[in-house]
Amino acid sequence: MKTALIVGVSGIVGGNLADLLVAQKDWKVYGMARRPGAREGVTPIAVDLQDAAAVEAALKDVKPTHIFLATWLRQPTEAENIRVNAGMVRNVLDAVSKAKTVQHVALVTGLKHYLGPFEAYGKGILPATPFREEQPRLDVENFYYAQEDEVFAAAEREGFGWSVHRPHTIVGYAVGNAMNMGTTLAVYASIAQELGRPMVFPGSSVQWKSLTDMTDARLLAKHLLWASTTPAARNEAFNVVNGDVFRWSWMWKRLADWFGVQAAELEGEGVPLEQQLADAAPVWKQIADKHGLAESDIHRLVSAWHTDADLGRPVEVVTDMSKSRRLGFADYQSTDESFFALFERLRADRLIP
C-alpha cells in the first residue's frame, strides 16, 4: 500500500485525484483542507495550512509516501501570494519530514509560470508559444516559483523525488473553489437560457480567434499518478493539457448549443462576466428556487474574475506536451466533451437546471 496525502482535497484537482487513487485499491488516501468534507475512501484532515503548529499536530501520525500539493489562497498582492502560498507548502513538508517516509512530492501550479502573476498577467516579454517546460522563468516575482523552490529545497534535504505539473485552465467538478471556468460558464449559460438571452463571449478578440487548449481535471489526476510512480518522470516539470486544440469562436457555439442558447458573434471585444453577472445573484436565486437546485448562492458556483482573466488574455496561449508523451503518458481528452461531462454532472447533482 502506498499512502497519499492530498493537500487541497476539496478543490477541482484534489477531489478528482482522490477519486482516482481510491479507485486504484492500493492507496491509503488522506485529504487535507480547511474544510475537507466527507469523501468515500478518504481520511479527512481539517486544518489551516497557514498555521505551522496546527499542520504539524494534524500530521503527527500520518506517514505519507506520496504528497500531492494542489491548493493555494488568493491574496491582494503577489508579495502576499508568495508569503502565504510558499509558507503553506513549507509547513506541510516540514511537518512530514520527521516521518522519513516521503518518496515523491507532486506540485500543481499552472501556466502563470509562463504568463506571469496576476499583477503582470500576460504582459511584458513572454516566451513564444507553444509553451515548453525548458523555457526559463520570467524575471518577475511569482508565487508558483516560490512554491517550486520550497519543494526543491525540501527534496534536496530529504532525498525524495518531485514533479511539477503545469495545467492550462482546468475543467472539472468542484463547488466553492476560487478558479472554476466550467461551472462558471454553466451558470452563465443557464441564466441566458432562463432569460432567453444569447451567450455573449466575455473575452478578448485574440482569445476568440487564436488556438488554445485546456486541461480536464480527470486527465490531470491521471498525470499526477503517472508522474509520481514512473521513475523516468522523477524530478521533472511537465505541462499537462488534454491533447486537442481549438478556437473559442468554435467552442463558444458548442457550449451554447448544449444549453439550447444562441451564441452571439463577437464584434470587437467581449463583455467581461464580472460585468454581465454583476446583478445576477437574485436572478440565480429565483432560478434555484424555481428548479429546486441545491445551491442558490451564485458566489459558491461562479468565479467570474478568473474566467475573465483567462478569456481576456491579449496573447495566444497554447501548450506543448511532448515531454510527457516521450516519457510514456499517452492519455487524451476532447475538451468539448470535458465541458459536456461536467455539465451533465452539475445537472445530475441539481447545481444547474
Steps between C-alpha positions, in 0.01 A plus 500: 500500500612849414383789716390824334461835668292726274534862607196683366266202479189720480606665174466400135843336484504340844149363480550334163837363609345354816235320295768354272728380780217345699396308188854355467447289816870509596506849650416622849380857444502797737328821389608828655319834476347762723165330435582162341144369508405133488623289209477123480835332555674819616606579856432874545743735672352842579766762563604856421810451284633842604530382862828306515437361848152383405630332185770321698246379753256386230769297322684356802366146438485518118784335311446582132701345221362747246392861550287688247495879546192640327391805694555874522343806662452817296649811661472871408863533384757265349728558799225367724430214258865400532507526879175309557517233229869420534447489876222242470723272291782541750272424796385171348846382397652596833225315687558168320879520496539308828315197364767441231243315288450743210605362162348761267346848517286625210426873478218637281554853373391622154569715198560812706846347508530630141246784504596669825308562825168681522670837547682465165283239329568461127715814494861576419725264306348153506645175365388392155211257465460211526632521856770243576632387837860598425412866452653705784311671778380854437693776673212581738389394845264201472355283776524194273879543497502537878297181543736314267801622697351367824453157341849502346663597831315231696582237236867591525489461880280191523594311183151451354410539134275776368291600202344833404177501299396803294142462377321756287151609614349199680155364421361286780248451777528695824283739699618809684852524357674814374568406135225314318434596137283198419245556776513877446406460134232246588333745737534783247347286222218388730414864574508581127273202435254604771485862383499422127823689440799412279834403651738793451869408498672669797856498369735662252495478122845339524362209704197476273718453192816329631576135561488390862464190719373400845542229764238254622534445876462124449789494253710712737433246776627221273807710421572554869473126567720420200777747586510405867545129423711508182879509555562680169275787616691557825627854556332644192258784425214427260240687306174307506210567262229292335681454170258681268502865392207724413393860449242660728310614191422127454475393865264781600233376256552141618431602860201714407348217293518266801274740691281580200611862507609729218872582487551865411768577244787702641525854366803682632574395859286294735308610808662367822295261710554711808301767316244262349436326834528806724130491592441128449485382863123556545432360153689183585313464830173519310624235255619280787167530682302433182694184410576378853876534461743403774688832504324836480810711577655586164828593670549136607496398133639786295854640476443768237830675570698188413305423182539863391875482562539185292273600213618861497867428439653713224733221380463154352531228765571147381713235668748237386467163671766307308710438812230288664429318175866408455510356851189288451192696608254448214158598644282734294174684567279699262440840661142549385419160648668616824251786520205277411590239762525774762165650399334158525635451851399850610150430373488159668604658829236773459756780482365624166145454362 
